[in-house]
C-alpha cells in the first residue's frame, strides 16, 4: 500500500511539473507573438521601419469599406517613407469600398510619390484602386480591367412555390425593399436597379477616362466588362509599363526623384489588434499546451470563415467574376 501511495504522489508531482512547464511555455509564446504583432502593426515599431525607405503596401482580396485601412494610410502619409509601392491582387468588391480606397490613395499620393504594381489581378474595384496612381506596372500575364458594375440578388420564388411557402408583406410603396428575392422582380424594380447600375457605371467610365487620358473610342473598347492581359493593357492605356516591383522602383527613381537604392519595406495596413490573428494563434498555442488540442484546432479553424467573405458583400458591386465576365 505504501508503494502505491508513493507512486500516486510521484505521479501527481510529475503532473504538476508538466502543467507548470506547459503554462510557462504558453506564456512565453504569447508574449513573443504579441510582441511581434505590435511591431508589425501600424503605430507599433513597424510604423517607423519605413524611415529612409520605400513603403510597400498590399491590397488583396475583396475590397469593401474599411475605416481602419483608411486610418493606416493616413498614418503612412505622415510617416518618413520616401515613396509608396502599392501591390494589388484583387477582383474588386463594393463600389463604395473601392471609391473609399481610391480616395485614400489619392490623398496619400498628394504627400508621397506612389506607384502601383499589379501582382496578378486588378479588376473592377481593384482597377479603380490602381488608377489612383499616376503609373501602373503589371506583369505580362496579369489581368486588369473589368470596367463595369453589377447588382446581384438571389430569387427564391420557384423554390418557395415547391415547398409551399409564401411571404406576406405590407410596404409603403411598390419599390420599397425591391427586389426582395421572395417574389418576381417587377419591371419597375428592374428599371430602378438598372438606373443605379448605369449611374455607377458612368462614374466608373468617367474616372477611367480622366485618370488614363482616354478618348471616347478607346474608352468604349476597354469598358465593356472584359479583362485584359498586361500585354494587351499596355497598348490599351490601361497600364503604363510591363514589369514588377523593380520596374516600379526604377520609375520612382527616374521620374519622382526618389533616392536610388533605398530599401523597400512592408507597411502593414492591418490595424493594431485589428483582425486578432496573432492573438488567435496565441490562444491556440496556449490551449494546445494545456492539452486541449481539440479546442485549439477549432480556434485555428476560425479563420476558415474568411472563405465565405464574399457572401457578405452588400450593395453595388465592382467585382470581376470569371463565370459572368462582367
LUMZARO-75372 format. One record per residue (C-alpha): residue in one letter; z, y negated, x. Coordinates in steps of 0.05 Angstrom, whole numbers, always signed. Each point is the difference from the previous one (the first is absolute). Last residue first. Example, Ala and Ser with C-alpha at 12.3 -4.5 7.8 and 13.67 -1.06 7.14 Angstrom:
# LUMZARO-75372
type:s | z:+143 | y:+21 | x:+273
type:a | z:+13 | y:+69 | x:-27
This chain:
# LUMZARO-75372
type:x | z:-1322 | y:-825 | x:-379
type:x | z:-23 | y:+63 | x:+34
type:x | z:+33 | y:+40 | x:-56
type:x | z:+15 | y:+64 | x:+37
type:x | z:+7 | y:-37 | x:+66
type:x | z:+55 | y:-46 | x:-28
type:x | z:+3 | y:-70 | x:+29
type:x | z:+52 | y:-46 | x:-31
type:x | z:+1 | y:-72 | x:-22
type:x | z:+43 | y:+15 | x:-60
type:x | z:+21 | y:-42 | x:-59
type:x | z:+68 | y:+18 | x:-28
type:x | z:+48 | y:+55 | x:+21
type:x | z:+1 | y:+46 | x:+60
type:x | z:+58 | y:+49 | x:-8
type:x | z:-44 | y:+62 | x:-1
type:x | z:-25 | y:-19 | x:+69
type:x | z:+69 | y:+14 | x:+29
type:x | z:-5 | y:+74 | x:-17
type:x | z:+3 | y:+21 | x:+73
type:x | z:+57 | y:-49 | x:+11
type:x | z:+44 | y:+48 | x:-38
type:x | z:-6 | y:+48 | x:+58
type:x | z:+48 | y:-46 | x:+38
type:x | z:+58 | y:+32 | x:-37
type:x | z:-18 | y:+63 | x:+39
type:x | z:+48 | y:-19 | x:+55
type:x | z:+58 | y:-6 | x:-48
type:x | z:-17 | y:+67 | x:-32
type:x | z:-3 | y:+33 | x:+69
type:x | z:+70 | y:-27 | x:+16
type:x | z:+26 | y:+27 | x:-67
type:x | z:-23 | y:+69 | x:+20
type:x | z:+27 | y:-7 | x:+71
type:x | z:+72 | y:-16 | x:-21
type:x | z:+31 | y:+28 | x:+64
type:x | z:+35 | y:-64 | x:+19
type:x | z:-51 | y:-13 | x:+54
type:x | z:-55 | y:+6 | x:-51
type:x | z:+34 | y:-50 | x:-46
type:x | z:+7 | y:-49 | x:+57
type:x | z:-72 | y:+9 | x:+23
type:x | z:-26 | y:-11 | x:-70
type:x | z:+42 | y:-62 | x:-9
type:x | z:-27 | y:-28 | x:+66
type:x | z:-71 | y:+13 | x:-22
type:x | z:+12 | y:-35 | x:-66
type:x | z:+30 | y:-58 | x:+38
type:x | z:-62 | y:-2 | x:+44
type:x | z:-45 | y:-3 | x:-60
type:x | z:+42 | y:-51 | x:-37
type:x | z:-63 | y:-33 | x:-28
type:x | z:+23 | y:-70 | x:+13
type:x | z:+60 | y:+9 | x:+46
type:x | z:-25 | y:-61 | x:+37
type:x | z:-69 | y:-16 | x:-28
type:x | z:-61 | y:+43 | x:+14
type:x | z:-53 | y:-46 | x:+29
type:x | z:+9 | y:+28 | x:+70
type:x | z:-27 | y:-40 | x:+58
type:x | z:-32 | y:+47 | x:+50
type:x | z:-16 | y:-25 | x:+69
type:x | z:-66 | y:-19 | x:+34
type:x | z:+12 | y:-18 | x:+73
type:x | z:-32 | y:-65 | x:+26
type:x | z:-56 | y:+15 | x:+49
type:x | z:-38 | y:-65 | x:-11
type:x | z:+34 | y:-61 | x:-30
type:x | z:-26 | y:-17 | x:-70
type:x | z:-53 | y:-54 | x:+2
type:x | z:-23 | y:+13 | x:-71
type:x | z:-73 | y:+20 | x:+11
type:x | z:-1 | y:+39 | x:+65
type:x | z:+72 | y:+25 | x:+2
type:x | z:+5 | y:+14 | x:-75
type:x | z:-69 | y:+34 | x:+3
type:x | z:+23 | y:+45 | x:+57
type:x | z:+61 | y:+18 | x:-42
type:x | z:-45 | y:+22 | x:-57
type:x | z:-45 | y:+40 | x:+46
type:x | z:+61 | y:+35 | x:+30
type:x | z:+25 | y:+14 | x:-71
type:x | z:-63 | y:+37 | x:-19
type:x | z:-75 | y:-12 | x:-2
type:x | z:-58 | y:-23 | x:-42
type:x | z:-3 | y:-74 | x:-14
type:x | z:-2 | y:-53 | x:-55
type:x | z:+14 | y:+36 | x:-65
type:x | z:-28 | y:-5 | x:-70
type:x | z:-59 | y:-38 | x:+29
type:x | z:-50 | y:+50 | x:-29
type:x | z:-27 | y:+16 | x:+70
type:x | z:+70 | y:+15 | x:+25
type:x | z:+18 | y:+39 | x:-63
type:x | z:-53 | y:+52 | x:+10
type:x | z:+27 | y:+23 | x:+67
type:x | z:+71 | y:-6 | x:-26
type:x | z:-17 | y:+47 | x:-57
type:x | z:-9 | y:-29 | x:-69
type:x | z:+39 | y:+7 | x:-65
type:x | z:-33 | y:-12 | x:-66
type:x | z:+26 | y:-42 | x:-58
type:x | z:-62 | y:-41 | x:-14
type:x | z:+22 | y:-58 | x:+43
type:x | z:-41 | y:+13 | x:+63
type:x | z:-70 | y:-14 | x:-26
type:x | z:+20 | y:-55 | x:-48
type:x | z:+36 | y:-35 | x:+56
type:x | z:-62 | y:+4 | x:+44
type:x | z:-43 | y:-34 | x:-53
type:x | z:+53 | y:-52 | x:-19
type:x | z:+8 | y:-24 | x:+72
type:x | z:+57 | y:+25 | x:+43
type:x | z:+47 | y:-40 | x:+44
type:x | z:+51 | y:+56 | x:+8
type:x | z:+62 | y:-38 | x:-25
type:x | z:-36 | y:-39 | x:-55
type:x | z:-44 | y:+55 | x:-28
type:x | z:+56 | y:+51 | x:+5
type:x | z:+48 | y:-45 | x:-37
type:x | z:-51 | y:-15 | x:-53
type:x | z:-14 | y:+73 | x:-10
type:x | z:+74 | y:+15 | x:-9
type:x | z:+10 | y:-57 | x:-49
type:x | z:-61 | y:+21 | x:-40
type:x | z:+27 | y:+71 | x:-2
type:x | z:+67 | y:-26 | x:-26
type:x | z:-36 | y:-36 | x:-57
type:x | z:-45 | y:+60 | x:-13
type:x | z:+59 | y:+48 | x:-4
type:x | z:+39 | y:-45 | x:-48
type:x | z:-61 | y:-11 | x:-44
type:x | z:-13 | y:+75 | x:-1
type:x | z:+72 | y:+11 | x:-23
type:x | z:-10 | y:-48 | x:-59
type:x | z:-66 | y:+32 | x:-18
type:x | z:+34 | y:+69 | x:+0
type:x | z:+55 | y:-26 | x:-45
type:x | z:-50 | y:-29 | x:-49
type:x | z:-43 | y:+63 | x:+0
type:x | z:+63 | y:+40 | x:-17
type:x | z:+29 | y:+50 | x:+49
type:x | z:+12 | y:+66 | x:-36
type:x | z:+74 | y:+12 | x:-14
type:x | z:+60 | y:+23 | x:+40
type:x | z:-22 | y:-27 | x:+67
type:x | z:+29 | y:-69 | x:-12
type:x | z:-59 | y:-45 | x:+10
type:x | z:+21 | y:-49 | x:-25
type:x | z:+73 | y:-21 | x:+0
type:x | z:-14 | y:-57 | x:-49
type:x | z:-75 | y:-5 | x:-12
type:x | z:+3 | y:+11 | x:-75
type:x | z:+56 | y:-51 | x:-11
type:x | z:+75 | y:-1 | x:-13
type:x | z:+11 | y:+75 | x:+6
type:x | z:+26 | y:+56 | x:-42
type:x | z:-8 | y:+70 | x:+28
type:x | z:-5 | y:+73 | x:-20
type:x | z:-17 | y:+53 | x:+52
type:x | z:-29 | y:+64 | x:-27
type:x | z:+14 | y:+70 | x:+26
type:x | z:-35 | y:+63 | x:-25
type:x | z:-7 | y:+37 | x:+67
type:x | z:-76 | y:-2 | x:-2
type:x | z:-4 | y:-70 | x:-29
type:x | z:+47 | y:-24 | x:+55
type:x | z:-46 | y:+30 | x:+53
type:x | z:-61 | y:-34 | x:-30
type:x | z:+34 | y:-68 | x:+1
type:x | z:+32 | y:+5 | x:+68
type:x | z:-38 | y:-56 | x:+33
type:x | z:+17 | y:-14 | x:+73
type:x | z:-8 | y:-70 | x:+29
type:x | z:-42 | y:-29 | x:+55
type:x | z:-16 | y:-73 | x:+13
type:x | z:-51 | y:-16 | x:+53
type:x | z:-21 | y:-50 | x:+53
type:x | z:-56 | y:-2 | x:+51
type:x | z:-20 | y:-11 | x:+71
type:x | z:+2 | y:+71 | x:+28
type:x | z:-9 | y:-28 | x:+70
type:x | z:+19 | y:+36 | x:+64
type:x | z:-3 | y:+70 | x:+28
type:x | z:+11 | y:+15 | x:+73
type:x | z:-52 | y:+43 | x:+35
type:x | z:-25 | y:-52 | x:+49
type:x | z:+70 | y:-26 | x:+14
type:x | z:+21 | y:-65 | x:-30
type:x | z:+15 | y:-71 | x:+25
type:x | z:+10 | y:-58 | x:-47
type:x | z:+3 | y:-73 | x:+23
type:x | z:+22 | y:-61 | x:-38
type:x | z:+56 | y:+40 | x:-33
type:x | z:+20 | y:-4 | x:-73
type:x | z:-63 | y:+42 | x:-11
type:x | z:+39 | y:+63 | x:+17
type:x | z:+50 | y:-5 | x:-57
type:x | z:-54 | y:-7 | x:-52
type:x | z:-32 | y:+60 | x:+35
type:x | z:+63 | y:+42 | x:-11
type:x | z:+1 | y:-24 | x:-72
type:x | z:-69 | y:+31 | x:-9
type:x | z:-11 | y:+43 | x:+63
type:x | z:+24 | y:-7 | x:+71
type:x | z:-3 | y:+71 | x:+26
type:x | z:+6 | y:+36 | x:+67
type:x | z:+31 | y:-45 | x:+52
type:x | z:-27 | y:-67 | x:-22
type:x | z:+24 | y:-49 | x:+53
type:x | z:+15 | y:-70 | x:-23
type:x | z:+9 | y:-62 | x:+44
type:x | z:+51 | y:-56 | x:-2
type:x | z:+13 | y:-61 | x:+43
type:x | z:+68 | y:-28 | x:-19
type:x | z:+28 | y:-53 | x:-47
type:x | z:-56 | y:-10 | x:-50
type:x | z:-14 | y:+75 | x:+5
type:x | z:+70 | y:+14 | x:-26
type:x | z:-14 | y:-42 | x:-62
type:x | z:-66 | y:+38 | x:-10
type:x | z:+38 | y:+65 | x:+9
type:x | z:+49 | y:-17 | x:-55
type:x | z:-56 | y:-21 | x:-47
type:x | z:-37 | y:+66 | x:+11
type:x | z:+64 | y:+39 | x:-11
type:x | z:+13 | y:-35 | x:-67
type:x | z:-73 | y:+9 | x:-20
type:x | z:+3 | y:+74 | x:+15
type:x | z:+64 | y:+8 | x:-40
type:x | z:-30 | y:-37 | x:-59
type:x | z:-65 | y:+40 | x:+3
type:x | z:+39 | y:+65 | x:+0
type:x | z:-17 | y:+53 | x:+51
type:x | z:-48 | y:+4 | x:+58
type:x | z:-29 | y:+62 | x:+34
type:x | z:+41 | y:-17 | x:+62
type:x | z:-3 | y:+8 | x:+76
type:x | z:+8 | y:-69 | x:+29
type:x | z:+24 | y:-19 | x:+70
type:x | z:+17 | y:-73 | x:+6
type:x | z:+0 | y:-28 | x:+71
type:x | z:+43 | y:-62 | x:+7
type:x | z:+4 | y:-54 | x:+53
type:x | z:+46 | y:-32 | x:+52
type:x | z:+63 | y:+29 | x:-32
type:x | z:+59 | y:-47 | x:+8
type:x | z:+23 | y:+10 | x:-71
type:x | z:-2 | y:-51 | x:-56
type:x | z:-62 | y:+27 | x:-34
type:x | z:+27 | y:+71 | x:+11
type:x | z:+60 | y:-19 | x:-42
type:x | z:-48 | y:-21 | x:-55
type:x | z:-35 | y:+67 | x:+7
type:x | z:+67 | y:+35 | x:-11
type:x | z:+13 | y:-42 | x:-61
type:x | z:-68 | y:+19 | x:-29
type:x | z:+16 | y:+74 | x:+13
type:x | z:+66 | y:-7 | x:-36
type:x | z:-34 | y:-34 | x:-59
type:x | z:-45 | y:+60 | x:-11
type:x | z:-54 | y:-2 | x:-54
type:x | z:-43 | y:+62 | x:+5
type:x | z:-45 | y:+30 | x:+53
type:x | z:-10 | y:+75 | x:+3
type:x | z:-3 | y:+31 | x:+69
type:x | z:+5 | y:-37 | x:+66
type:x | z:+7 | y:-71 | x:+25
type:x | z:+23 | y:+4 | x:+73
type:x | z:+23 | y:-56 | x:+45
type:x | z:-11 | y:-12 | x:+74
type:x | z:+30 | y:-61 | x:+33
type:x | z:-32 | y:-26 | x:+64
type:x | z:+50 | y:-13 | x:+55
type:x | z:+42 | y:-53 | x:+34
type:x | z:+55 | y:+9 | x:-51
type:x | z:-19 | y:+57 | x:-47
type:x | z:+61 | y:+40 | x:+21
type:x | z:+44 | y:-51 | x:-35
type:x | z:-7 | y:+28 | x:-70
type:x | z:+15 | y:+70 | x:+26
type:x | z:+71 | y:-22 | x:+16
type:x | z:+14 | y:-4 | x:-74
type:x | z:-27 | y:-52 | x:-48
type:x | z:-61 | y:+41 | x:-13
type:x | z:+18 | y:+74 | x:+5
type:x | z:-7 | y:+45 | x:+61
type:x | z:+65 | y:-20 | x:+33
type:x | z:+40 | y:+10 | x:-63
type:x | z:-31 | y:+68 | x:-12
type:x | z:+11 | y:+22 | x:+72
type:x | z:+73 | y:-20 | x:-6
type:x | z:+6 | y:+36 | x:-67
type:x | z:-30 | y:+63 | x:+31
type:x | z:+47 | y:-1 | x:+60
type:x | z:+62 | y:-14 | x:-42
type:x | z:-19 | y:+55 | x:-49
type:x | z:-14 | y:+50 | x:+56
type:x | z:+68 | y:-14 | x:+32
type:x | z:+34 | y:+8 | x:-67
type:x | z:-35 | y:+67 | x:-11
type:x | z:+20 | y:+25 | x:+68
type:x | z:+72 | y:-18 | x:-13
type:x | z:-2 | y:+32 | x:-69
type:x | z:-28 | y:+65 | x:+29
type:x | z:+50 | y:-4 | x:+58
type:x | z:+59 | y:-6 | x:-48
type:x | z:-27 | y:+55 | x:-47
type:x | z:-7 | y:+48 | x:+59
type:x | z:+70 | y:-17 | x:+24
type:x | z:+29 | y:+11 | x:-69
type:x | z:-37 | y:+66 | x:-8
type:x | z:+23 | y:+24 | x:+69
type:x | z:+72 | y:-17 | x:-18
type:x | z:-7 | y:+36 | x:-67
type:x | z:-29 | y:+61 | x:+35
type:x | z:+57 | y:+1 | x:+50
type:x | z:+51 | y:-3 | x:-56
type:x | z:-33 | y:+58 | x:-37
type:x | z:-4 | y:+41 | x:+63
type:x | z:+74 | y:-13 | x:+15
type:x | z:+19 | y:+20 | x:-71
type:x | z:-40 | y:+65 | x:+6
type:x | z:+36 | y:+16 | x:+65
type:x | z:+68 | y:-13 | x:-31
type:x | z:-18 | y:+47 | x:-57
